[in-house]
Amino acid sequence: MFRFAFADSPPPPAVGESCLRRSLRRATCRACVDTCPAGALSITGEGAALNQDLCLGCGRCLFVCPVEAIAHLEPPRRHLSAQRLIAPFTSIAPEINELLLWHVQHHIRGVEIDLDEHPHWGVAIAALNLKLRELDEPTWQIYPPEHASLNRGRRRLSGLEKGVSVALEPLSKAFPQYHQFALHLDTETCVACAACSRVCSPKAVVLKAGAFTLDARQCHGCKACEAVCPVDAISIAPATGRADPVVHALFETSCPACSRPFYAWHPQASLCPICRQHHHGMR
């Protein structure tokens, strides 16, 4: 009697616990939902959720999630030759962040494609080129398919039969001299509580003794800092450009009402933020 051993099926795609919607009550991130072409991702009371029956496995969500919360899903494999992406092509066009990683990691500079068969790819390349101009990078070209391109045997020998994929990394590492998001801090409102600094994993927002530093080049756009700020003093918005870190001076002082140390924006500050809100010694 013969027995057949079947390998365990891989776990289906899902949204992991690192999703900001699951850890921060006021989180507003919906990047995966907005980019999903099949409506497989949605926002629920418990955070982002992925409907396995609707998921196409296209991987677009992988390239927009700022905290890499999408689990059990691999980046799509693509074929390339001579700094070009070549056939076969997926029916769903890639996300622009994926194309930017192809640009950096594999030095791709064009696509050999029939746009009549894949019009969505043409739209994606046009959007990519607008972004590349903002980054002062060479734009991609679209080339007609070459009928005498690599045959199946040559693909197998060259290792292209299965295709390759890009390594997932934030654009802050791919383009370290540019920021993809602009950070704004309202020092008139901010109470220097350091909540934003503690929740910012890429260290785009850092509060240390004597300085509050905003480095937009490190920002992943997750808006966790916005979600935890008790006075809505910090905001994030998409914006591409060059910028040095912005450093705001802080002064460590002691509150005359409660005697507790606190950070102030001015050396002449009198009461701490809490005592300013609770008059007549009610703290």
N, C-alpha and C positions, 0 to 999 in steps of 0.2 A: 504494500500500500504506500503510495507516494504522498508526501505532505509538502505543501508549498508554503514557504515563509514569506510573508508580505512585510515590507518595511512599514514602520509606523508613518501614518500620514502627517505631513508637516502641519503645525497649528495654523489656523486661518488668520488672516490679517485682523488686527484689532488696534484699538487706541489704548496705550499703556497708562500707567499711573502717573507718569511725569506730565501728563496733559495739564496745562495751567487751569483749565476749567474745573479740574477735579481738586486742585489744591488751593486755589484762590477764589474766594466767593465773588469778588468784583471783577474777575478776569473777563476781558472782552474779545480775546483772540478767537477768530473763526476762519483762519487762513485755509485749513484743510477743507472745510465745508465749501468755501467760495471757489476753490480750484477743482473740486471733484466733478467730472463731466457726467457721472452717472447718478448723482444724488445719493451715493452710498453713505455719505457722512452727514451727520446732523448734530445739533446741539440739544442736549437733554438736561434735565435737572441735575444729573450726576456728571455732566461734562460732555465732551464730544463722544459720539458713538458711531461705530462702523457696522453697517448692514452687510454681512458677508454674502448674502444672496445677490446684492446689487453690485458689489465691488468687481471691477473689471481688471484689477491688478495692474493698472497703467503706471502707478507709482508717482503720479503728479503730487500727491499729498506729502510724499517724502521730502520734497524739495522746498516746501513752504512752511512746514512745521518748525517753529523756532526752537523747540525743545526736544526734537527727535522723539516724539511720543508715539509715532506709528510703528507698531511692532509686527513682526512676522511677514514683512513685505520687502522684497529686494528691488533695487533700482533696475529699470529695464535695460536689457542688453541690446546693443546696437552694433552695426557693422561699419567699418571705416577703412579708408585707403587713401594714401597720399593727402593727408590733412582734410579729407572730406568724409562726411557721413554718406553711406551708400545703401542701396537696397539690400534686404527687404526693409520696408518702413512700417511702423505701426499705424493703425487707422486713427489713433488719437495722437495729436501733436504733443510734443514734449513741453513741459513747463519751462519758462524762460530761465529760471535759476539752474535747471539741469543743463540747458544749452550753454550757460555761462561757465559751468564746471567743465564741459567738453572743451570750451575755448581755452581754459587755463590748464587743465590737466593733460589733455591730449593734443593741444594746439590745433584744433579743428578750425578751418577757415572757410568752409563751404559745404554745400549739400548737393549731391548728384541725384536729382529727383525730377519726376514729371508732375508739375503742379496741377495739371488737369486731373490727375488721379488722386493727388493729395493736396487739395487746396488749403486745408487747415495748417499744413506745414508752412506754406507760404506766409500765412498770417503770423505764425510763430517766429519765422525768420525776420520778418519786417519789425516786429516788436523787439526782437533781440538786437537788431542793428541800431535801433533808436537808443537802447540801453548802452550798447558798446560805444556809441558816439559820446554819451555822457561820461563814460569811463576812459575816453581818449584811447580806445583800443581799435585795431583794424576790424572792419565789418566783414560779414560773411557774404560769399557769392553763391548764387544758385546756378548749377550747371545742368545741362540736359543729360539724360542717362546715356551712358556709353554702352552700346550693345555688345561690345567686345570686352566688357569689364571682366573681373575675376570670375572664372567658372568655379563650379562646385569643388572640383579637385584641388584647384589652387587655393581656394578658401580653406579647405581642410588642412593643407600643408602649411599654410601661413598662420593657422590658429584662429582664423576669422569665422569658422563655421558656426560656432556657438555665440559669436559676438562678444563684446566687452561692455562693461558698465563703468560709470564714474564712481569715485569714492565720495560719499556724502560728507560735506563740510560746509560750514556757514560761509557766506560771501565775504564776511569780515576777514576770513583767513585767505580766501582766494584773491581778494583785492584789498590788501591791508592798508593801502594809502588812501582809500576812499571810504566814505560812510554811505550807507544805504538808508539811514534814518537820521532825522534831525531831533535833537533833544533840547527841550526848553524848560528852564527852571524859573519859577516866579519867587524870587527871594523875599518879596514883600509878604508872601503868604506862607512860604516854607518855614517850618518850626525846627528843622534840623534834627528830626527824631531818628534818622538813619534807617528807617524801615526800607526805603528804596535800595539803599546800599546793601542791606543784608539779603534782599531777595534777588539781586541782580547777579546771576551766575557768570556772565561773560565779563563782569567788572567794567561795564560802561559807566556805571554810577558808583562812585566810591566816596564815602565820607570818612575821613581820618582826622586826627587832631590837627587843627589849623587849616584844613582845606576841604572843600567839597568839589570833587572833580567830575566833570562830564566828558567822556570820550566817545563821541558818536561813532568812531571807527570800529569800536568793539560791540556796538549795539546790534542785537539780532531781531529787534522789532517785536519782542514778545509782549511788551507793555505790562510786565509784572510790576514794574515800579509804579505805574499809574494805578494799578489795582490795589496796592497797599498804602498809597499815600493818603493819610487821614484828612488832608486839607486840599487835595487836588492841585498841588503846586507844581507837578511835573507832567510833561506831555511829550508824546512821541509821534512823529509824522514821517511818512515816506519822503525821502529826499536824497538825491545822489550828489556827491561833491567831495571836495577836499576840505579838511578842517583839522586844526590842532585841538588838543584837549582844552576845555575851558575850565579854569580853576577859580573858584570863589573862595575868598578868605573867610575863615571862621575864627571866632574868638571864644575861648573857654573862660567862663566866669561863674559866679555863684549868685544864686537868687537871694536877695535880702529878706524876702518874706518866708521862704521855706528852707533856706540854707542849702539847697541842693545845687550841684554843679549843672550847667547846661551850656550849649553852644549858642552863640549869638552872632548876628551878621554885623553888628556894630560894637565897638569896644565900650560905648556908653550905654548899652542896653541895661535896663534896670531889672524888671521882673522876668521870670521864665515864662514860657508860653502858657503853662497851666495856670499859674497864679494871675496872669493877665486876664484869664477868662473867669476866674473865681475871685470876686472882690470880697473885701471885708474879712479876709482871713478864713474863708470857707473851705479852703483846701484841706 
